[in-house]
Structures are given as C-alpha cells and as structure tokens.
C-alpha cells in the first residue's frame, strides 16, 4: 500500500513552469533514494502557489526526501484522492480548510445539492485531495476560468480559502506556456 502525500508551496518571487520542473528534476535523485514517486504538480498561473502530489511506502519517506532536497515541508500532509465518475481535465483548484474535522461525504453532499450552480457556470468537478486529519481539502475543477469556479462556489455556499487556475506539470510532458 502506498501513502498519498501533498505538498503545498508558495513562492515569492513567483516561479515559472520551467523553474518548477527544473527543481523537481534536480531533486529526482533524492526522491529515488527514498523510493518516493512524484506524480505531478499544479503551478498557479501567476507562479506564486503550487501543489505537488507524491506517493511512497510511508509519509516519513516523503518528508525525509523533501527535507533533504531543501523543500519547506510545513504544509506537507497525507490524504486520499477522490475521483469524479466522469473524468475531465482540471485547470482550476479550490483550497478549503475547516476548523474541525469534516466528513468527506458531508462536503460532497453539499456540492451535489448545489450542482445547478456548477452547471450554470460550466464548472465540472474532477477530483479532490482530502487530508487524513479531515481539516484540509483541495478540489480540482474543469472550468472556463477561475472566476467561474469562484462564482459557482459562492452560489453553492461552499467553504473556500482560495481559487486559482493552474498549469499541470509532469516529467516528460510539454512545458505549458503562459498566455
């Protein structure tokens, strides 16, 4: 069994997709040494925020590899991945946090009850990363833009910390070009 891990990062000054990929590729030896697999990253279009998805046999392997590689691991957490029945290509991320643990099913039910808000703004749910402590959630949507997701979330009464459009980064994939 593998452990799903998520690392949230911020950058000041912002970084480019090329810089993000170079950083991941430069640390690949360390990930390999600890048997950690990098599944990809999601870099905000403005380059100021990024979420990385990794797997390993245990959380400590991921923490050790990232620490050794010089990454700030204060916002590293384990969790589960929940895919939508109908897949899409996500391009917008919603960050949610909760003061007390929540049940995934309760948040899912809230969103399902307000699905007309998503449809009205042409927003399609794709997947969620849900923290093991049940106090953090990252939701991925396919949408015309981040504003459509922001409006849909507001209309649905969903808790939202931040909404941002992103580029998906993976080894071997073409580097996205900024518009």
SEROLO-718688 format. One record per residue (C-alpha): x, y, z. Coordinates in pm, 1 decimal, m for minus. Example, Ala and Ser with C-alpha at 12.3 -4.5 7.8 and 13.67 -1.06 7.14 Angstrom:
+----------+----------+----------+
|     east |    north |       up |
+----------+----------+----------+
|   1230.0 |   m450.0 |    780.0 |
|   1367.0 |   m106.0 |    714.0 |
+----------+----------+----------+
***
This chain:
+----------+----------+----------+
|     east |    north |       up |
+----------+----------+----------+
|      0.0 |      0.0 |      0.0 |
|    124.5 |    347.0 |    m82.0 |
|     73.7 |    669.0 |    107.0 |
|    m58.7 |    968.8 |    m85.6 |
|    118.5 |   1291.2 |     14.2 |
|     51.7 |   1650.9 |    m86.2 |
|    289.0 |   1943.9 |    m54.2 |
|    154.2 |   2297.8 |    m73.9 |
|    410.5 |   2563.1 |   m155.8 |
|    418.8 |   2938.2 |   m214.1 |
|    685.5 |   3138.0 |   m395.1 |
|    796.5 |   3497.5 |   m356.7 |
|    905.7 |   3589.3 |   m614.1 |
|    683.3 |   3366.5 |   m829.3 |
|    840.9 |   3088.7 |  m1035.1 |
|    789.7 |   2975.6 |  m1394.1 |
|    687.1 |   2625.9 |  m1505.7 |
|   1046.0 |   2575.6 |  m1625.8 |
|   1183.7 |   2661.8 |  m1281.6 |
|    933.7 |   2431.3 |  m1108.1 |
|   1021.2 |   2138.8 |  m1336.3 |
|   1394.0 |   2205.4 |  m1301.5 |
|   1356.6 |   2196.2 |   m922.9 |
|   1169.4 |   1865.0 |   m931.3 |
|   1410.6 |   1711.6 |  m1180.0 |
|   1709.3 |   1836.9 |   m978.4 |
|   1574.1 |   1660.1 |   m669.6 |
|   1477.7 |   1339.8 |   m851.9 |
|   1783.8 |   1156.5 |   m717.1 |
|   1669.5 |   1225.4 |   m362.2 |
|   1314.2 |   1109.6 |   m428.6 |
|   1452.3 |    794.6 |   m586.8 |
|   1682.1 |    730.3 |   m289.8 |
|   1381.1 |    735.0 |    m53.8 |
|   1158.6 |    548.6 |   m303.0 |
|    923.7 |    842.6 |   m343.0 |
|    729.5 |    888.3 |   m667.2 |
|    641.3 |   1237.2 |   m787.2 |
|    303.4 |   1215.0 |   m963.1 |
|    293.6 |   1576.4 |  m1076.1 |
|    245.0 |   1932.3 |   m962.6 |
|     m8.7 |   2206.2 |  m1016.1 |
|    151.0 |   2550.7 |  m1053.1 |
|    m72.3 |   2858.6 |  m1030.7 |
|    m73.8 |   3063.8 |  m1349.2 |
|     81.1 |   3350.9 |  m1152.7 |
|    362.0 |   3119.4 |  m1030.6 |
|    302.3 |   3206.5 |   m664.2 |
|    141.2 |   2878.2 |   m546.6 |
|    197.5 |   2512.2 |   m621.9 |
|     67.3 |   2175.2 |   m502.8 |
|    278.0 |   1861.8 |   m553.8 |
|    139.6 |   1507.2 |   m536.1 |
|    375.8 |   1228.5 |   m426.5 |
|    348.4 |    866.4 |   m314.5 |
|    571.3 |    639.8 |   m107.1 |
|    551.0 |    345.7 |    127.3 |
|    510.9 |    586.4 |    420.8 |
|    482.5 |    956.2 |    499.7 |
|    822.6 |    973.3 |    668.4 |
|    997.5 |    872.0 |    343.5 |
|    837.7 |   1165.0 |    163.7 |
|    921.1 |   1406.9 |    445.3 |
|   1284.0 |   1288.0 |    459.2 |
|   1331.4 |   1312.1 |     81.5 |
|   1182.4 |   1660.8 |     62.5 |
|   1373.3 |   1783.2 |    369.5 |
|   1699.7 |   1650.8 |    225.3 |
|   1616.6 |   1824.0 |   m104.4 |
|   1565.7 |   2155.4 |     77.5 |
|   1187.0 |   2183.9 |     35.5 |
|    978.1 |   2353.9 |    302.6 |
|    760.8 |   2071.1 |    438.6 |
|    548.8 |   2267.8 |    685.5 |
|    249.8 |   2224.3 |    454.3 |
|    305.7 |   1856.7 |    371.9 |
|     14.4 |   1628.8 |    453.5 |
|   m117.7 |   1282.0 |    380.9 |
|   m460.6 |   1218.2 |    240.9 |
|   m682.2 |   1039.0 |     m4.0 |
|   m773.0 |   1103.2 |   m366.3 |
|  m1136.8 |   1102.6 |   m473.3 |
|  m1206.3 |   1098.7 |   m847.9 |
|  m1529.3 |   1210.5 |  m1013.1 |
|  m1720.0 |    939.4 |  m1201.6 |
|  m1682.8 |   1139.4 |  m1524.0 |
|  m1322.7 |   1248.8 |  m1574.5 |
|  m1220.9 |   1582.0 |  m1718.3 |
|   m906.9 |   1789.4 |  m1747.7 |
|   m880.9 |   2009.2 |  m1438.1 |
|   m749.9 |   2363.2 |  m1470.1 |
|   m876.1 |   2533.1 |  m1150.4 |
|   m804.3 |   2444.5 |   m787.2 |
|  m1011.9 |   2534.2 |   m480.2 |
|   m844.4 |   2529.8 |   m138.6 |
|  m1067.9 |   2454.1 |    158.7 |
|   m983.6 |   2430.2 |    528.1 |
|  m1204.9 |   2353.2 |    823.2 |
|  m1165.3 |   2447.5 |   1191.6 |
|  m1279.1 |   2098.3 |   1296.3 |
|  m1260.1 |   1765.8 |   1112.0 |
|  m1531.5 |   1710.0 |    848.9 |
|  m1657.4 |   1402.2 |    671.6 |
|  m1579.2 |   1390.0 |    300.6 |
|  m1931.0 |   1262.6 |    235.9 |
|  m2084.2 |   1572.7 |    400.6 |
|  m1886.9 |   1815.3 |    183.1 |
|  m1961.0 |   1604.7 |   m124.2 |
|  m2332.7 |   1612.5 |    m40.9 |
|  m2324.9 |   1993.1 |     m8.3 |
|  m2169.0 |   2026.0 |   m350.6 |
|  m2403.5 |   1771.8 |   m505.8 |
|  m2704.7 |   1957.4 |   m363.1 |
|  m2581.3 |   2273.4 |   m536.1 |
|  m2476.6 |   2110.1 |   m864.2 |
|  m2700.3 |   2352.7 |  m1054.8 |
|  m2457.1 |   2631.5 |   m952.2 |
|  m2168.5 |   2439.1 |  m1106.1 |
|  m2364.0 |   2365.8 |  m1424.4 |
|  m2476.6 |   2727.7 |  m1457.5 |
|  m2112.3 |   2840.6 |  m1463.9 |
|  m1992.4 |   2547.5 |  m1682.7 |
|  m1785.1 |   2410.0 |  m1394.3 |
|  m1719.6 |   2036.4 |  m1371.0 |
|  m1582.2 |   1861.8 |  m1060.9 |
|  m1285.4 |   1634.4 |  m1143.6 |
|  m1112.0 |   1525.2 |   m819.4 |
|  m1041.1 |   1601.7 |   m455.2 |
|   m736.4 |   1556.3 |   m233.9 |
|   m872.4 |   1512.4 |    120.3 |
|   m639.8 |   1538.0 |    420.8 |
|   m614.1 |   1245.4 |    661.0 |
|   m682.5 |   1484.5 |    951.8 |
|  m1008.3 |   1581.4 |    770.3 |
|   m933.5 |   1954.9 |    805.8 |
|   m798.4 |   2027.8 |    456.0 |
|   m928.2 |   1969.2 |    105.1 |
|   m807.8 |   2061.3 |   m242.3 |
|  m1074.0 |   2032.8 |   m511.6 |
|   m999.1 |   2031.8 |   m883.7 |
|  m1239.7 |   2155.1 |  m1149.7 |
|  m1257.2 |   2188.4 |  m1524.5 |
|  m1392.1 |   2535.6 |  m1597.6 |
|  m1370.6 |   2830.3 |  m1836.2 |
|  m1162.5 |   3016.7 |  m1574.6 |
|  m1106.9 |   3064.4 |  m1200.7 |
|  m1378.7 |   3329.9 |  m1179.1 |
|  m1643.4 |   3082.1 |  m1299.2 |
|  m1539.5 |   2844.0 |  m1020.3 |
|  m1536.0 |   3127.6 |   m764.5 |
|  m1891.9 |   3227.6 |   m862.6 |
|  m2015.6 |   2866.4 |   m859.5 |
|  m1863.2 |   2801.7 |   m516.7 |
|  m2013.9 |   3122.0 |   m377.1 |
|  m2355.6 |   3036.3 |   m520.1 |
|  m2332.7 |   2686.1 |   m372.6 |
|  m2238.0 |   2821.2 |    m28.9 |
|  m1921.7 |   2611.7 |    m24.7 |
|  m1631.2 |   2697.3 |    208.5 |
|  m1342.9 |   2846.8 |      7.4 |
|   m999.1 |   2971.5 |    113.0 |
|   m860.3 |   3036.3 |   m234.5 |
|   m935.4 |   2966.3 |   m600.5 |
|   m665.3 |   2963.7 |   m867.3 |
|   m608.8 |   2846.8 |  m1222.9 |
|   m303.1 |   2631.6 |  m1280.5 |
|    m74.0 |   2451.0 |  m1522.7 |
|    m22.4 |   2077.1 |  m1470.4 |
|    344.4 |   1979.0 |  m1455.7 |
|    473.4 |   1625.9 |  m1513.0 |
|    807.3 |   1483.6 |  m1616.4 |
|    817.8 |   1435.7 |  m1992.6 |
|    507.5 |   1647.7 |  m2058.3 |
|    542.7 |   1966.7 |  m2261.5 |
|    609.2 |   2277.8 |  m2052.2 |
|    298.3 |   2498.4 |  m2052.5 |
|    342.4 |   2846.2 |  m2197.2 |
|    191.2 |   3144.5 |  m2020.1 |
|    m85.6 |   3320.2 |  m2214.8 |
+----------+----------+----------+
***
